């Protein structure tokens, strides 16, 4: 029984030492907390044994001393662990802020892309409107602004789209007297 307990304690010290070497202050502190909890249980068990068997009294004292030492170790680690926890929280807050900034930036970019697309959509429409702003009449050989009321009355079969005034005149069309293109 005593050998097993001693083995356990040695094992835990090795574990605690290795975590101290390779892990952060926070995990060291957590490991120390576990060690204190384990030793507390062992001390309680040893106390019960020592009541019935005076030979167990020494084991109880050894365990008590080890518990006191483990508690000291835990307390010594506490400040560093708290500091590390605060650092981790600060890092998380900074990361969260970065994520929010990235999202805001992406929203701006999306808005900019949408605005650009809007401009691109408008430009060809405007260009098409200006390029098809003249309508010729095959029958009368007159040409009009697309908005002229004569165009609305025109037989669709007689309509000829003309991109410019020059094109209309060179094709033999004469300007309408009503809209005067
Ligand atoms: Zn006209």
Backbone and ligand atoms as CSV (ligand in chain L), in Angstrom:
chain,resi,resn,atom,element,x,y,z
A,1,UNK,N,N,0.835,-1.203,0.000
A,1,UNK,CA,C,0.000,0.000,0.000
A,1,UNK,C,C,0.870,1.254,0.000
A,2,UNK,N,N,1.850,1.292,0.876
A,2,UNK,CA,C,2.724,2.459,0.982
A,2,UNK,C,C,3.542,2.650,-0.304
A,3,UNK,N,N,3.984,1.487,-0.847
A,3,UNK,CA,C,4.767,1.542,-2.106
A,3,UNK,C,C,3.930,2.128,-3.248
A,4,UNK,N,N,2.688,1.684,-3.274
A,4,UNK,CA,C,1.790,2.162,-4.346
A,4,UNK,C,C,1.597,3.677,-4.224
A,5,UNK,N,N,1.336,4.121,-2.992
A,5,UNK,CA,C,1.131,5.559,-2.755
A,5,UNK,C,C,2.385,6.339,-3.143
A,6,UNK,N,N,3.531,5.813,-2.714
A,6,UNK,CA,C,4.790,6.507,-3.033
A,6,UNK,C,C,4.997,6.570,-4.546
A,7,UNK,N,N,4.697,5.428,-5.189
A,7,UNK,CA,C,4.820,5.388,-6.654
A,7,UNK,C,C,3.919,6.414,-7.313
A,8,UNK,N,N,2.714,6.510,-6.793
A,8,UNK,CA,C,1.752,7.487,-7.324
A,8,UNK,C,C,2.290,8.910,-7.165
A,9,UNK,N,N,2.804,9.178,-5.991
A,9,UNK,CA,C,3.307,10.532,-5.707
A,9,UNK,C,C,4.487,10.877,-6.608
A,10,UNK,N,N,5.411,9.903,-6.723
A,10,UNK,CA,C,6.572,10.123,-7.603
A,10,UNK,C,C,6.094,10.368,-9.035
A,11,UNK,N,N,5.135,9.529,-9.449
A,11,UNK,CA,C,4.572,9.680,-10.793
A,11,UNK,C,C,3.984,11.059,-11.003
A,12,UNK,N,N,3.278,11.531,-10.010
A,12,UNK,CA,C,2.653,12.854,-10.132
A,12,UNK,C,C,3.689,13.968,-10.144
A,13,UNK,N,N,4.758,13.781,-9.350
A,13,UNK,CA,C,5.817,14.802,-9.368
A,13,UNK,C,C,6.500,14.837,-10.733
A,14,UNK,N,N,6.732,13.643,-11.278
A,14,UNK,CA,C,7.342,13.577,-12.619
A,14,UNK,C,C,6.431,14.267,-13.623
A,15,UNK,N,N,5.138,13.972,-13.508
A,15,UNK,CA,C,4.153,14.587,-14.405
A,15,UNK,C,C,4.152,16.104,-14.233
A,16,UNK,N,N,4.116,16.530,-12.979
A,16,UNK,CA,C,4.104,17.964,-12.690
A,16,UNK,C,C,5.371,18.632,-13.224
A,17,UNK,N,N,6.528,17.950,-13.002
A,17,UNK,CA,C,7.796,18.514,-13.469
A,17,UNK,C,C,7.817,18.620,-14.990
A,18,UNK,N,N,7.374,17.537,-15.659
A,18,UNK,CA,C,7.408,17.558,-17.122
A,18,UNK,C,C,6.442,18.603,-17.680
A,19,UNK,N,N,5.275,18.759,-17.032
A,19,UNK,CA,C,4.356,19.795,-17.526
A,19,UNK,C,C,4.950,21.176,-17.280
A,20,UNK,N,N,5.677,21.330,-16.160
A,20,UNK,CA,C,6.337,22.611,-15.892
A,20,UNK,C,C,7.347,22.941,-16.980
A,21,UNK,N,N,8.036,21.904,-17.457
A,21,UNK,CA,C,9.074,22.124,-18.478
A,21,UNK,C,C,8.477,22.412,-19.845
A,22,UNK,N,N,7.410,21.714,-20.187
A,22,UNK,CA,C,6.929,21.749,-21.578
A,22,UNK,C,C,5.622,22.515,-21.787
A,23,UNK,N,N,4.931,22.810,-20.699
A,23,UNK,CA,C,3.625,23.425,-20.883
A,23,UNK,C,C,3.601,24.839,-20.311
A,24,UNK,N,N,2.471,25.475,-20.457
A,24,UNK,CA,C,2.327,26.859,-20.036
A,24,UNK,C,C,2.052,26.945,-18.542
A,25,UNK,N,N,2.123,28.133,-18.020
A,25,UNK,CA,C,1.859,28.362,-16.597
A,25,UNK,C,C,0.444,27.948,-16.235
A,26,UNK,N,N,-0.469,28.156,-17.183
A,26,UNK,CA,C,-1.872,27.821,-16.913
A,26,UNK,C,C,-2.056,26.314,-16.760
A,27,UNK,N,N,-1.455,25.528,-17.668
A,27,UNK,CA,C,-1.582,24.070,-17.555
A,27,UNK,C,C,-0.806,23.562,-16.341
A,28,UNK,N,N,0.305,24.230,-16.016
A,28,UNK,CA,C,1.040,23.873,-14.790
A,28,UNK,C,C,0.137,24.044,-13.582
A,29,UNK,N,N,-0.571,25.169,-13.576
A,29,UNK,CA,C,-1.452,25.486,-12.452
A,29,UNK,C,C,-2.581,24.464,-12.364
A,30,UNK,N,N,-3.134,24.126,-13.514
A,30,UNK,CA,C,-4.225,23.142,-13.545
A,30,UNK,C,C,-3.727,21.778,-13.070
A,31,UNK,N,N,-2.501,21.407,-13.489
A,31,UNK,CA,C,-1.904,20.141,-13.058
A,31,UNK,C,C,-1.686,20.165,-11.541
A,32,UNK,N,N,-1.243,21.316,-11.032
A,32,UNK,CA,C,-1.022,21.456,-9.586
A,32,UNK,C,C,-2.342,21.339,-8.826
A,33,UNK,N,N,-3.392,21.877,-9.412
A,33,UNK,CA,C,-4.721,21.767,-8.787
A,33,UNK,C,C,-5.142,20.310,-8.674
A,34,UNK,N,N,-4.912,19.549,-9.773
A,34,UNK,CA,C,-5.249,18.126,-9.784
A,34,UNK,C,C,-4.431,17.398,-8.715
A,35,UNK,N,N,-3.146,17.751,-8.639
A,35,UNK,CA,C,-2.252,17.111,-7.670
A,35,UNK,C,C,-2.714,17.385,-6.236
A,36,UNK,N,N,-3.083,18.619,-5.960
A,36,UNK,CA,C,-3.573,18.983,-4.626
A,36,UNK,C,C,-4.838,18.194,-4.305
A,37,UNK,N,N,-5.730,18.079,-5.298
A,37,UNK,CA,C,-6.984,17.343,-5.091
A,37,UNK,C,C,-6.693,15.870,-4.782
A,38,UNK,N,N,-5.776,15.281,-5.542
A,38,UNK,CA,C,-5.416,13.867,-5.342
A,38,UNK,C,C,-4.787,13.659,-3.967
A,39,UNK,N,N,-3.861,14.533,-3.614
A,39,UNK,CA,C,-3.172,14.407,-2.325
A,39,UNK,C,C,-4.135,14.621,-1.163
A,40,UNK,N,N,-5.093,15.514,-1.364
A,40,UNK,CA,C,-6.101,15.749,-0.318
A,40,UNK,C,C,-6.869,14.465,-0.032
A,41,UNK,N,N,-7.269,13.781,-1.102
A,41,UNK,CA,C,-7.975,12.499,-0.953
A,41,UNK,C,C,-7.094,11.484,-0.229
A,42,UNK,N,N,-5.840,11.423,-0.655
A,42,UNK,CA,C,-4.903,10.460,-0.050
A,42,UNK,C,C,-4.675,10.761,1.426
A,43,UNK,N,N,-4.567,12.042,1.772
A,43,UNK,CA,C,-4.357,12.444,3.173
A,43,UNK,C,C,-5.567,12.043,4.005
A,44,UNK,N,N,-6.761,12.236,3.430
A,44,UNK,CA,C,-7.985,11.861,4.156
A,44,UNK,C,C,-8.017,10.355,4.414
A,45,UNK,N,N,-7.642,9.567,3.396
A,45,UNK,CA,C,-7.616,8.104,3.544
A,45,UNK,C,C,-6.570,7.685,4.574
A,46,UNK,N,N,-5.389,8.334,4.478
A,46,UNK,CA,C,-4.294,8.009,5.396
A,46,UNK,C,C,-4.667,8.362,6.838
A,47,UNK,N,N,-5.426,9.456,6.987
A,47,UNK,CA,C,-5.852,9.865,8.331
A,47,UNK,C,C,-6.737,8.789,8.958
A,48,UNK,N,N,-7.655,8.228,8.142
A,48,UNK,CA,C,-8.532,7.159,8.631
A,48,UNK,C,C,-7.717,5.925,9.023
A,49,UNK,N,N,-6.760,5.569,8.166
A,49,UNK,CA,C,-5.902,4.406,8.432
A,49,UNK,C,C,-5.095,4.626,9.713
A,50,UNK,N,N,-4.571,5.847,9.886
A,50,UNK,CA,C,-3.711,6.158,11.032
A,50,UNK,C,C,-4.484,6.086,12.354
A,51,UNK,N,N,-5.789,6.345,12.309
A,51,UNK,CA,C,-6.613,6.248,13.518
A,51,UNK,C,C,-6.613,4.827,14.067
A,52,UNK,N,N,-6.672,3.841,13.166
A,52,UNK,CA,C,-6.748,2.434,13.581
A,52,UNK,C,C,-5.384,1.783,13.730
A,53,UNK,N,N,-4.417,2.314,12.966
A,53,UNK,CA,C,-3.102,1.666,12.929
A,53,UNK,C,C,-2.006,2.718,13.118
A,54,UNK,N,N,-1.369,2.737,14.287
A,54,UNK,CA,C,-0.319,3.749,14.543
A,54,UNK,C,C,0.852,3.656,13.563
A,55,UNK,N,N,1.039,2.478,12.959
A,55,UNK,CA,C,2.121,2.310,11.980
A,55,UNK,C,C,1.876,3.153,10.728
A,56,UNK,N,N,0.628,3.517,10.483
A,56,UNK,CA,C,0.277,4.334,9.298
A,56,UNK,C,C,0.487,5.831,9.560
A,57,UNK,N,N,0.770,6.164,10.810
A,57,UNK,CA,C,0.876,7.585,11.172
A,57,UNK,C,C,1.977,8.298,10.376
A,58,UNK,N,N,3.066,7.605,10.165
A,58,UNK,CA,C,4.194,8.225,9.446
A,58,UNK,C,C,3.815,8.518,7.994
A,59,UNK,N,N,3.150,7.536,7.402
A,59,UNK,CA,C,2.675,7.697,6.022
A,59,UNK,C,C,1.755,8.917,5.920
A,60,UNK,N,N,0.901,9.059,6.917
A,60,UNK,CA,C,-0.026,10.188,6.974
A,60,UNK,C,C,0.744,11.510,7.022
A,61,UNK,N,N,1.782,11.545,7.852
A,61,UNK,CA,C,2.579,12.779,7.979
A,61,UNK,C,C,3.303,13.109,6.674
A,62,UNK,N,N,3.842,12.059,6.030
A,62,UNK,CA,C,4.534,12.251,4.748
A,62,UNK,C,C,3.577,12.841,3.728
A,63,UNK,N,N,2.401,12.244,3.667
A,63,UNK,CA,C,1.401,12.723,2.702
A,63,UNK,C,C,0.967,14.158,3.010
A,64,UNK,N,N,0.821,14.453,4.275
A,64,UNK,CA,C,0.448,15.810,4.680
A,64,UNK,C,C,1.494,16.829,4.231
A,65,UNK,N,N,2.756,16.444,4.420
A,65,UNK,CA,C,3.858,17.331,4.014
A,65,UNK,C,C,3.830,17.533,2.502
A,66,UNK,N,N,3.579,16.448,1.805
A,66,UNK,CA,C,3.543,16.551,0.336
A,66,UNK,C,C,2.358,17.390,-0.128
A,67,UNK,N,N,1.262,17.261,0.569
A,67,UNK,CA,C,0.090,18.073,0.234
A,67,UNK,C,C,0.405,19.561,0.452
A,68,UNK,N,N,1.042,19.851,1.588
A,68,UNK,CA,C,1.398,21.247,1.885
A,68,UNK,C,C,2.310,21.806,0.794
A,69,UNK,N,N,3.253,20.967,0.358
A,69,UNK,CA,C,4.192,21.386,-0.690
A,69,UNK,C,C,3.442,21.620,-2.014
A,70,UNK,N,N,2.528,20.711,-2.328
A,70,UNK,CA,C,1.747,20.834,-3.560
A,70,UNK,C,C,0.884,22.092,-3.535
A,71,UNK,N,N,0.356,22.402,-2.352
A,71,UNK,CA,C,-0.448,23.619,-2.207
A,71,UNK,C,C,0.414,24.868,-2.416
A,72,UNK,N,N,1.624,24.805,-1.889
A,72,UNK,CA,C,2.556,25.938,-2.079
A,72,UNK,C,C,2.877,26.112,-3.559
A,73,UNK,N,N,3.152,24.970,-4.228
A,73,UNK,CA,C,3.455,25.005,-5.667
A,73,UNK,C,C,2.287,25.616,-6.430
A,74,UNK,N,N,1.070,25.185,-6.078
A,74,UNK,CA,C,-0.126,25.679,-6.762
A,74,UNK,C,C,-0.265,27.187,-6.554
A,75,UNK,N,N,-0.045,27.629,-5.320
A,75,UNK,CA,C,-0.155,29.061,-5.021
A,75,UNK,C,C,0.908,29.868,-5.767
A,76,UNK,N,N,2.120,29.266,-5.843
A,76,UNK,CA,C,3.212,29.956,-6.545
A,76,UNK,C,C,2.884,30.101,-8.033
A,77,UNK,N,N,2.181,29.122,-8.583
A,77,UNK,CA,C,1.851,29.137,-10.013
A,77,UNK,C,C,0.647,30.024,-10.325
A,78,UNK,N,N,-0.121,30.339,-9.284
A,78,UNK,CA,C,-1.401,31.002,-9.499
A,78,UNK,C,C,-1.252,32.350,-10.208
A,79,UNK,N,N,-0.317,33.167,-9.718
A,79,UNK,CA,C,-0.155,34.514,-10.292
A,79,UNK,C,C,0.192,34.428,-11.779
A,80,UNK,N,N,1.144,33.535,-12.101
A,80,UNK,CA,C,1.566,33.371,-13.500
A,80,UNK,C,C,0.411,32.840,-14.352
A,81,UNK,N,N,-0.377,31.910,-13.747
A,81,UNK,CA,C,-1.514,31.330,-14.482
A,81,UNK,C,C,-2.564,32.390,-14.762
A,82,UNK,N,N,-2.845,33.224,-13.765
A,82,UNK,CA,C,-3.826,34.298,-13.939
A,82,UNK,C,C,-3.353,35.263,-15.020
A,83,UNK,N,N,-2.070,35.593,-14.973
A,83,UNK,CA,C,-1.488,36.493,-15.973
A,83,UNK,C,C,-1.628,35.901,-17.375
A,84,UNK,N,N,-1.334,34.583,-17.462
A,84,UNK,CA,C,-1.414,33.927,-18.767
A,84,UNK,C,C,-2.862,33.876,-19.270
A,85,UNK,N,N,-3.778,33.633,-18.328
A,85,UNK,CA,C,-5.194,33.611,-18.694
A,85,UNK,C,C,-5.616,34.979,-19.239
A,86,UNK,N,N,-5.156,36.032,-18.578
A,86,UNK,CA,C,-5.484,37.394,-19.030
A,86,UNK,C,C,-4.883,37.665,-20.407
A,87,UNK,N,N,-3.639,37.172,-20.602
A,87,UNK,CA,C,-3.000,37.337,-21.919
A,87,UNK,C,C,-3.794,36.614,-22.995
A,88,UNK,N,N,-4.225,35.379,-22.651
A,88,UNK,CA,C,-5.013,34.597,-23.621
A,88,UNK,C,C,-6.310,35.317,-23.967
A,89,UNK,N,N,-6.936,35.885,-22.921
A,89,UNK,CA,C,-8.187,36.618,-23.144
A,89,UNK,C,C,-7.944,37.846,-24.007
A,90,UNK,N,N,-6.811,38.526,-23.748
A,90,UNK,CA,C,-6.462,39.711,-24.546
A,90,UNK,C,C,-6.225,39.323,-26.001
A,91,UNK,N,N,-5.537,38.174,-26.187
A,91,UNK,CA,C,-5.274,37.687,-27.549
A,91,UNK,C,C,-6.590,37.349,-28.246
A,92,UNK,N,N,-7.481,36.668,-27.499
A,92,UNK,CA,C,-8.787,36.315,-28.071
A,92,UNK,C,C,-9.574,37.561,-28.453
A,93,UNK,N,N,-9.524,38.569,-27.577
A,93,UNK,CA,C,-10.236,39.825,-27.857
A,93,UNK,C,C,-9.660,40.485,-29.114
A,94,UNK,N,N,-8.314,40.467,-29.213
A,94,UNK,CA,C,-7.658,41.058,-30.385
A,94,UNK,C,C,-8.033,40.294,-31.650
A,95,UNK,N,N,-8.084,38.956,-31.534
A,95,UNK,CA,C,-8.457,38.127,-32.695
A,95,UNK,C,C,-9.887,38.411,-33.118
A,96,UNK,N,N,-10.753,38.560,-32.100
A,96,UNK,CA,C,-12.155,38.842,-32.377
A,96,UNK,C,C,-12.280,40.192,-33.095
A,97,UNK,N,N,-11.480,41.149,-32.620
A,97,UNK,CA,C,-11.484,42.479,-33.235
A,97,UNK,C,C,-11.022,42.394,-34.692
A,98,UNK,N,N,-9.984,41.572,-34.915
A,98,UNK,CA,C,-9.473,41.394,-36.287
A,98,UNK,C,C,-10.546,40.794,-37.187
A,99,UNK,N,N,-11.266,39.801,-36.623
A,99,UNK,CA,C,-12.339,39.150,-37.391
A,99,UNK,C,C,-13.414,40.174,-37.747
A,100,UNK,N,N,-13.750,41.020,-36.772
A,100,UNK,CA,C,-14.776,42.042,-37.007
A,100,UNK,C,C,-14.294,43.051,-38.058
A,101,UNK,N,N,-13.009,43.431,-37.948
A,101,UNK,CA,C,-12.450,44.377,-38.923
A,101,UNK,C,C,-12.458,43.778,-40.319
A,102,UNK,N,N,-12.102,42.479,-40.382
A,102,UNK,CA,C,-12.080,41.789,-41.679
A,102,UNK,C,C,-13.483,41.740,-42.274
A,103,UNK,N,N,-14.474,41.474,-41.415
A,103,UNK,CA,C,-15.864,41.417,-41.877
A,103,UNK,C,C,-16.313,42.788,-42.377
A,104,UNK,N,N,-15.930,43.835,-41.644
A,104,UNK,CA,C,-16.293,45.200,-42.048
A,104,UNK,C,C,-15.645,45.545,-43.391
A,105,UNK,N,N,-14.372,45.130,-43.529
A,105,UNK,CA,C,-13.640,45.397,-44.770
A,105,UNK,C,C,-14.293,44.670,-45.947
A,106,UNK,N,N,-14.683,43.416,-45.675
A,106,UNK,CA,C,-15.321,42.619,-46.720
A,106,UNK,C,C,-16.656,43.253,-47.135
A,107,UNK,N,N,-17.386,43.760,-46.133
A,107,UNK,CA,C,-18.663,44.424,-46.419
A,107,UNK,C,C,-18.430,45.654,-47.296
A,108,UNK,N,N,-17.356,46.390,-46.981
A,108,UNK,CA,C,-17.007,47.579,-47.783
A,108,UNK,C,C,-16.673,47.172,-49.219
A,109,UNK,N,N,-15.878,46.090,-49.334
A,109,UNK,CA,C,-15.475,45.622,-50.665
A,109,UNK,C,C,-16.692,45.162,-51.471
A,110,UNK,N,N,-17.584,44.427,-50.781
A,110,UNK,CA,C,-18.802,43.960,-51.441
A,110,UNK,C,C,-19.631,45.146,-51.934
A,111,UNK,N,N,-19.748,46.172,-51.065
A,111,UNK,CA,C,-20.510,47.373,-51.432
A,111,UNK,C,C,-19.857,48.062,-52.637
A,112,UNK,N,N,-18.504,48.104,-52.614
A,112,UNK,CA,C,-17.772,48.746,-53.710
A,112,UNK,C,C,-17.983,47.981,-55.025
A,113,UNK,N,N,-17.947,46.636,-54.928
A,113,UNK,CA,C,-18.152,45.789,-56.117
A,113,UNK,C,C,-19.568,45.986,-56.654
A,114,UNK,N,N,-20.535,46.028,-55.749
A,114,UNK,CA,C,-21.923,46.228,-56.160
A,114,UNK,C,C,-22.106,47.590,-56.829
A,115,UNK,N,N,-21.457,48.610,-56.255
A,115,UNK,CA,C,-21.545,49.956,-56.830
A,115,UNK,C,C,-20.944,49.972,-58.236
A,116,UNK,N,N,-19.802,49.253,-58.373
A,116,UNK,CA,C,-19.113,49.183,-59.664
A,116,UNK,C,C,-19.982,48.466,-60.706
A,117,UNK,N,N,-20.603,47.351,-60.255
A,117,UNK,CA,C,-21.492,46.594,-61.142
A,117,UNK,C,C,-22.679,47.450,-61.576
A,118,UNK,N,N,-23.162,48.262,-60.628
A,118,UNK,CA,C,-24.289,49.148,-60.921
A,118,UNK,C,C,-23.893,50.127,-62.031
A,119,UNK,N,N,-22.679,50.687,-61.901
A,119,UNK,CA,C,-22.176,51.625,-62.908
A,119,UNK,C,C,-22.035,50.928,-64.263
A,120,UNK,N,N,-21.482,49.676,-64.215
A,120,UNK,CA,C,-21.294,48.927,-65.464
A,120,UNK,C,C,-22.626,48.591,-66.127
A,121,UNK,N,N,-23.631,48.316,-65.258
A,121,UNK,CA,C,-24.962,48.017,-65.806
A,121,UNK,C,C,-25.579,49.258,-66.442
A,122,UNK,N,N,-25.333,50.410,-65.800
A,122,UNK,CA,C,-25.929,51.649,-66.301
A,122,UNK,C,C,-25.269,52.108,-67.599
A,123,UNK,N,N,-23.937,51.968,-67.664
A,123,UNK,CA,C,-23.196,52.511,-68.797
A,123,UNK,C,C,-23.625,51.907,-70.143
A,124,UNK,N,N,-23.685,50.580,-70.293
A,124,UNK,CA,C,-24.106,50.037,-71.599
A,124,UNK,C,C,-25.551,50.429,-71.944
A,125,UNK,N,N,-26.384,50.499,-70.896
A,125,UNK,CA,C,-27.779,50.876,-71.140
A,125,UNK,C,C,-27.848,52.302,-71.682
A,126,UNK,N,N,-27.057,53.172,-71.062
A,126,UNK,CA,C,-27.041,54.567,-71.521
A,126,UNK,C,C,-26.463,54.669,-72.935
A,127,UNK,N,N,-25.379,53.872,-73.135
A,127,UNK,CA,C,-24.749,53.880,-74.462
A,127,UNK,C,C,-25.726,53.371,-75.529
A,128,UNK,N,N,-26.441,52.297,-75.184
A,128,UNK,CA,C,-27.409,51.737,-76.125
A,128,UNK,C,C,-28.519,52.749,-76.430
A,129,UNK,N,N,-28.951,53.437,-75.386
A,129,UNK,CA,C,-30.007,54.432,-75.567
A,129,UNK,C,C,-29.548,55.555,-76.500
A,130,UNK,N,N,-28.277,55.998,-76.294
A,130,UNK,CA,C,-27.795,57.098,-77.132
A,130,UNK,C,C,-27.492,56.619,-78.560
A,131,UNK,N,N,-27.022,55.337,-78.675
A,131,UNK,CA,C,-26.679,54.845,-80.016
A,131,UNK,C,C,-27.940,54.548,-80.839
A,132,UNK,N,N,-29.025,54.163,-80.132
A,132,UNK,CA,C,-30.270,53.877,-80.853
A,132,UNK,C,C,-31.256,55.035,-80.694
A,133,UNK,N,N,-30.693,56.225,-80.567
A,133,UNK,CA,C,-31.578,57.360,-80.290
A,133,UNK,C,C,-32.259,57.901,-81.549
A,134,UNK,N,N,-31.860,57.372,-82.724
A,134,UNK,CA,C,-32.517,57.813,-83.977
A,134,UNK,C,C,-33.240,56.645,-84.629
A,135,UNK,N,N,-34.421,56.900,-85.090
A,135,UNK,CA,C,-35.213,55.883,-85.790
A,135,UNK,C,C,-35.589,56.439,-87.177
A,136,UNK,N,N,-35.237,55.681,-88.182
A,136,UNK,CA,C,-35.610,56.088,-89.545
A,136,UNK,C,C,-36.898,55.395,-89.988
A,137,UNK,N,N,-37.614,56.029,-90.918
A,137,UNK,CA,C,-38.820,55.417,-91.510
A,137,UNK,C,C,-38.491,55.045,-92.951
A,138,UNK,N,N,-38.453,53.727,-93.195
A,138,UNK,CA,C,-38.127,53.199,-94.536
A,138,UNK,C,C,-39.024,53.800,-95.618
A,139,UNK,N,N,-40.289,54.017,-95.267
A,139,UNK,CA,C,-41.298,54.454,-96.233
A,139,UNK,C,C,-41.202,55.951,-96.542
A,140,UNK,N,N,-41.146,56.763,-95.471
A,140,UNK,CA,C,-41.131,58.228,-95.676
A,140,UNK,C,C,-39.727,58.769,-95.866
A,141,UNK,N,N,-38.715,57.965,-95.510
A,141,UNK,CA,C,-37.309,58.369,-95.572
A,141,UNK,C,C,-37.008,59.562,-94.647
A,142,UNK,N,N,-37.802,59.660,-93.550
A,142,UNK,CA,C,-37.527,60.648,-92.523
A,142,UNK,C,C,-36.916,59.938,-91.316
A,143,UNK,N,N,-36.102,60.684,-90.579
A,143,UNK,CA,C,-35.608,60.087,-89.331
A,143,UNK,C,C,-35.957,60.982,-88.156
A,144,UNK,N,N,-36.098,60.306,-86.988
A,144,UNK,CA,C,-36.625,60.942,-85.780
A,144,UNK,C,C,-35.748,60.614,-84.574
A,145,UNK,N,N,-35.888,61.467,-83.534
A,145,UNK,CA,C,-35.410,61.036,-82.219
A,145,UNK,C,C,-36.295,59.860,-81.803
A,146,UNK,N,N,-35.724,58.895,-81.072
A,146,UNK,CA,C,-36.495,57.708,-80.677
A,146,UNK,C,C,-37.744,58.071,-79.879
A,147,UNK,N,N,-37.670,59.218,-79.199
A,147,UNK,CA,C,-38.809,59.618,-78.368
A,147,UNK,C,C,-39.897,60.384,-79.111
A,148,UNK,N,N,-39.723,60.613,-80.392
A,148,UNK,CA,C,-40.704,61.385,-81.176
A,148,UNK,C,C,-42.046,60.646,-81.232
A,149,UNK,N,N,-43.154,61.391,-81.178
A,149,UNK,CA,C,-44.487,60.772,-81.180
A,149,UNK,C,C,-44.770,60.073,-82.517
A,150,UNK,N,N,-44.097,60.538,-83.611
A,150,UNK,CA,C,-44.256,59.884,-84.915
A,150,UNK,C,C,-43.725,58.445,-84.884
A,151,UNK,N,N,-42.664,58.208,-84.067
A,151,UNK,CA,C,-42.079,56.867,-83.962
A,151,UNK,C,C,-43.097,55.907,-83.338
A,152,UNK,N,N,-43.834,56.404,-82.367
A,152,UNK,CA,C,-44.847,55.578,-81.710
A,152,UNK,C,C,-45.962,55.178,-82.688
A,153,UNK,N,N,-46.240,56.081,-83.610
A,153,UNK,CA,C,-47.317,55.805,-84.581
A,153,UNK,C,C,-46.824,54.978,-85.766
A,154,UNK,N,N,-45.499,54.835,-85.901
A,154,UNK,CA,C,-44.894,54.225,-87.097
A,154,UNK,C,C,-45.192,52.723,-87.189
A,155,UNK,N,N,-45.381,52.221,-88.359
A,155,UNK,CA,C,-45.496,50.778,-88.604
A,155,UNK,C,C,-44.166,50.123,-88.223
A,156,UNK,N,N,-44.182,49.140,-87.330
A,156,UNK,CA,C,-42.911,48.524,-86.887
A,156,UNK,C,C,-42.063,48.026,-88.045
A,157,UNK,N,N,-42.663,47.599,-89.120
A,157,UNK,CA,C,-41.926,47.105,-90.285
A,157,UNK,C,C,-41.130,48.177,-90.988
A,158,UNK,N,N,-41.500,49.447,-90.765
A,158,UNK,CA,C,-40.790,50.563,-91.418
A,158,UNK,C,C,-39.665,51.139,-90.563
A,159,UNK,N,N,-39.579,50.696,-89.330
A,159,UNK,CA,C,-38.581,51.277,-88.399
A,159,UNK,C,C,-37.176,50.795,-88.717
A,160,UNK,N,N,-36.242,51.739,-88.752
A,160,UNK,CA,C,-34.818,51.413,-88.935
A,160,UNK,C,C,-34.031,52.106,-87.825
A,161,UNK,N,N,-33.270,51.322,-87.035
A,161,UNK,CA,C,-32.459,51.912,-85.966
A,161,UNK,C,C,-31.238,52.569,-86.581
A,162,UNK,N,N,-30.982,53.803,-86.178
A,162,UNK,CA,C,-29.832,54.548,-86.698
A,162,UNK,C,C,-28.994,55.016,-85.513
A,163,UNK,N,N,-27.677,54.764,-85.570
A,163,UNK,CA,C,-26.844,55.057,-84.401
A,163,UNK,C,C,-26.457,56.532,-84.329
A,164,UNK,N,N,-26.457,57.218,-85.475
A,164,UNK,CA,C,-26.076,58.631,-85.435
A,164,UNK,C,C,-26.817,59.430,-86.508
A,165,UNK,N,N,-26.777,60.716,-86.328
A,165,UNK,CA,C,-27.387,61.648,-87.291
A,165,UNK,C,C,-26.686,61.526,-88.658
A,166,UNK,N,N,-25.345,61.383,-88.581
A,166,UNK,CA,C,-24.543,61.267,-89.804
A,166,UNK,C,C,-24.936,60.030,-90.606
A,167,UNK,N,N,-25.117,58.918,-89.830
A,167,UNK,CA,C,-25.504,57.665,-90.470
A,167,UNK,C,C,-26.850,57.818,-91.189
A,168,UNK,N,N,-27.775,58.512,-90.516
A,168,UNK,CA,C,-29.119,58.713,-91.080
A,168,UNK,C,C,-29.053,59.530,-92.373
A,169,UNK,N,N,-28.305,60.629,-92.315
A,169,UNK,CA,C,-28.228,61.525,-93.482
A,169,UNK,C,C,-27.517,60.847,-94.656
A,170,UNK,N,N,-26.388,60.124,-94.334
A,170,UNK,CA,C,-25.665,59.440,-95.419
A,170,UNK,C,C,-26.491,58.313,-96.037
A,171,UNK,N,N,-27.464,57.788,-95.240
A,171,UNK,CA,C,-28.348,56.742,-95.776
A,171,UNK,C,C,-29.552,57.349,-96.523
A,172,UNK,N,N,-29.578,58.691,-96.615
A,172,UNK,CA,C,-30.624,59.333,-97.404
A,172,UNK,C,C,-31.848,59.765,-96.621
A,173,UNK,N,N,-31.754,59.704,-95.301
A,173,UNK,CA,C,-32.901,60.122,-94.484
A,173,UNK,C,C,-32.849,61.625,-94.255
A,174,UNK,N,N,-34.036,62.253,-94.125
A,174,UNK,CA,C,-34.096,63.683,-93.829
A,174,UNK,C,C,-34.711,63.873,-92.428
A,175,UNK,N,N,-34.292,64.928,-91.706
A,175,UNK,CA,C,-34.796,65.115,-90.341
A,175,UNK,C,C,-36.292,65.404,-90.309
A,176,UNK,N,N,-36.945,64.805,-89.352
A,176,UNK,CA,C,-38.359,65.037,-89.120
A,176,UNK,C,C,-38.554,66.503,-88.721
A,177,UNK,N,N,-39.644,67.131,-89.214
A,177,UNK,CA,C,-39.870,68.553,-88.899
A,177,UNK,C,C,-40.488,68.716,-87.503
A,178,UNK,N,N,-41.040,67.620,-86.976
A,178,UNK,CA,C,-41.685,67.725,-85.681
A,178,UNK,C,C,-40.647,67.670,-84.539
A,179,UNK,N,N,-39.756,66.629,-84.572
A,179,UNK,CA,C,-38.771,66.481,-83.483
A,179,UNK,C,C,-37.426,67.120,-83.805
A,180,UNK,N,N,-37.217,67.422,-85.091
A,180,UNK,CA,C,-36.029,68.148,-85.541
A,180,UNK,C,C,-34.715,67.562,-85.001
A,181,UNK,N,N,-34.428,66.312,-85.360
A,181,UNK,CA,C,-33.228,65.646,-84.839
A,181,UNK,C,C,-31.911,66.162,-85.457
L,1,ZN,ZN,ZN,-39.995,63.136,-85.594
